[in-house]
Amino acid sequence: MEKQPSYTQLRPEERVVIAGMARLKASMRAMARTLDRSPSTISRELARNHSPDAGYTSEAAHGLRTARRAATRPPRKLSPRRAE
């Protein structure tokens, strides 16, 4: 039985490609083929990081991803200063 490849998050360069193709009104499937990703990955990315005012921008998407990632991390037991 072959092991499924592990999930990897979208890289900033991939978000730039998605933003460019979204501006050109490319389909999600076309974006997925270009990036060799699942169409559902592209769909989720656009849904999570799309702004009603500005649409999808790679910079805003990466910022939102970073904020979500930081919010899910548990607090450290020791501050970095006390760990020394």
Secondary structure per residue as TSV (DSSP state, phi and psi in degrees):
chain	resnum	aa	ss	phi	psi
A	1	M	-	360.0	126.5
A	2	E	-	-78.4	140.2
A	3	K	-	-79.1	133.0
A	4	Q	-	-68.5	141.3
A	5	P	-	-64.4	143.1
A	6	S	-	-73.4	157.5
A	7	Y	-	-70.2	135.6
A	8	T	-	-124.4	138.2
A	9	Q	-	-72.4	157.8
A	10	L	-	-65.6	137.6
A	11	R	-	-84.5	158.1
A	12	P	H	-55.0	-36.5
A	13	E	H	-64.3	-36.4
A	14	E	H	-68.1	-36.3
A	15	R	H	-65.2	-34.3
A	16	V	H	-64.0	-42.7
A	17	V	H	-63.3	-44.1
A	18	I	H	-60.8	-44.1
A	19	A	H	-62.1	-44.0
A	20	G	H	-64.1	-43.8
A	21	M	H	-69.9	-33.0
A	22	A	H	-65.7	-38.7
A	23	R	H	-63.2	-32.8
A	24	L	T	-84.9	3.6
A	25	K	T	64.6	32.6
A	26	A	-	-71.2	153.0
A	27	S	-	-74.2	158.9
A	28	M	H	-63.3	-35.3
A	29	R	H	-66.2	-37.4
A	30	A	H	-65.6	-41.0
A	31	M	H	-61.9	-43.8
A	32	A	H	-62.6	-42.8
A	33	R	H	-63.1	-42.9
A	34	T	H	-60.9	-40.6
A	35	L	H	-93.8	-1.3
A	36	D	T	54.5	50.0
A	37	R	-	-126.7	167.6
A	38	S	-	-75.1	142.9
A	39	P	H	-57.5	-31.3
A	40	S	H	-67.6	-30.5
A	41	T	H	-63.8	-44.2
A	42	I	H	-66.2	-43.0
A	43	S	H	-59.6	-47.1
A	44	R	H	-63.2	-42.0
A	45	E	H	-60.7	-46.1
A	46	L	H	-67.7	-37.8
A	47	A	H	-68.8	-41.8
A	48	R	H	-72.3	-33.6
A	49	N	H	-118.4	19.8
A	50	H	-	-91.6	130.7
A	51	S	B	-102.2	133.9
A	52	P	T	-61.3	-29.8
A	53	D	T	-82.8	-49.7
A	54	A	T	-103.6	-5.7
A	55	G	B	76.5	-144.2
A	56	Y	-	-105.2	122.7
A	57	T	-	-124.6	141.1
A	58	S	H	-65.2	-36.0
A	59	E	H	-65.6	-47.1
A	60	A	H	-65.0	-39.9
A	61	A	H	-62.4	-43.1
A	62	H	H	-67.1	-38.1
A	63	G	H	-63.6	-42.9
A	64	L	H	-64.6	-39.9
A	65	R	H	-62.9	-43.8
A	66	T	H	-63.5	-41.7
A	67	A	H	-65.3	-43.0
A	68	R	H	-63.3	-40.7
A	69	R	H	-64.3	-43.7
A	70	A	H	-66.5	-35.3
A	71	A	H	-69.8	-22.7
A	72	T	H	-91.4	-11.0
A	73	R	S	-78.7	136.1
A	74	P	-	-70.7	152.0
A	75	P	-	-66.7	151.3
A	76	R	-	-70.1	148.2
A	77	K	S	-74.5	-35.8
A	78	L	S	-120.9	141.2
A	79	S	-	-70.7	153.9
A	80	P	T	-57.6	-31.3
A	81	R	T	-67.9	-40.1
A	82	R	T	-77.7	-19.3
A	83	A	T	-74.8	-15.9
A	84	E	-	-69.6	360.0
